């Protein structure tokens, strides 16, 4: 986990050590999250079996968008591909997570869930290869590049259940006509 932590810290990500239960091992995660190599080495010495957590929100500048239903995944994948070549993406069992720059106007300030899609503008997310509680595996589908996480370029705050279903139908109909869409 140390190599993983140091790699993400080099990208400027604010990290935290996680217990096997998924709980942060620090008393004040918001204030304690760090991208300092020295701090991460100290954590690794103190908790050699700790997992890697990423602080989400305004302070870290990162938000996580999770999808757990095929409908939502199709919509978010399509919206993402419209604007970006690659977005850091990982899978934990049946949930796919993408990392974006924090933008409250794009995601809203509060966590929300709609039609198999969850927007996490704050909190902590376990990064691969760390297993979140109840997960049997966790892997990167698109590994983080040496550049920054992209801005969302679309407004998930404007989506509701009907909008997601409508976009899904539009995408499905279009793919029926053109499988490369």
CORBEL-V6193 format. One record per pair of residues at least 4 apart in sequence whose ideal C-beta (glycine too) atoms are under 6 Angstrom apart, sorted by sequence separation. I is the first residue (numbers start at 1). J is the second residue. If there is no record, write none. Layout:
I:J ; I:J
This chain:
1:5 ; 18:22 ; 19:23 ; 28:32 ; 43:47 ; 73:77 ; 80:84 ; 126:130 ; 131:135 ; 159:163 ; 8:13 ; 24:29 ; 34:39 ; 55:60 ; 67:72 ; 91:96 ; 104:109 ; 113:118 ; 159:164 ; 9:15 ; 19:25 ; 26:32 ; 56:62 ; 67:73 ; 126:132 ; 175:181 ; 8:15 ; 56:63 ; 80:87 ; 90:97 ; 112:119 ; 131:138 ; 174:181 ; 16:24 ; 17:25 ; 56:64 ; 67:76 ; 89:98 ; 111:120 ; 129:138 ; 5:15 ; 128:138 ; 87:98 ; 88:99 ; 128:139 ; 107:119 ; 128:140 ; 16:29 ; 107:121 ; 16:33 ; 14:33 ; 14:35 ; 13:35 ; 25:47 ; 33:55 ; 12:35 ; 73:96 ; 9:35 ; 17:43 ; 68:94 ; 68:95 ; 9:37 ; 66:95 ; 67:96 ; 17:47 ; 9:40 ; 66:97 ; 18:50 ; 17:50 ; 18:51 ; 64:97 ; 65:98 ; 5:40 ; 18:53 ; 64:99 ; 15:52 ; 16:53 ; 62:99 ; 63:100 ; 119:156 ; 90:128 ; 63:102 ; 61:101 ; 62:102 ; 92:132 ; 13:54 ; 14:55 ; 61:102 ; 2:44 ; 93:135 ; 72:115 ; 92:135 ; 93:136 ; 58:102 ; 63:107 ; 72:116 ; 71:116 ; 72:117 ; 14:60 ; 92:138 ; 106:152 ; 114:160 ; 115:161 ; 5:52 ; 69:116 ; 114:161 ; 4:52 ; 68:116 ; 91:139 ; 101:149 ; 67:116 ; 103:152 ; 106:155 ; 107:156 ; 108:157 ; 115:164 ; 67:117 ; 90:140 ; 91:141 ; 99:149 ; 101:151 ; 1:52 ; 66:118 ; 89:141 ; 100:152 ; 89:142 ; 65:119 ; 88:142 ; 64:120 ; 86:142 ; 88:144 ; 63:121 ; 64:125 ; 87:150 ; 56:120 ; 57:122 ; 56:122 ; 84:150 ; 56:123 ; 55:124 ; 83:153 ; 53:124 ; 54:125 ; 53:126 ; 54:127 ; 51:126 ; 52:127 ; 79:154 ; 52:130 ; 51:130 ; 75:164 ; 75:167 ; 75:168 ; 78:171 ; 74:168 ; 71:168 ; 74:171 ; 24:124 ; 18:126 ; 22:132 ; 22:133 ; 21:133
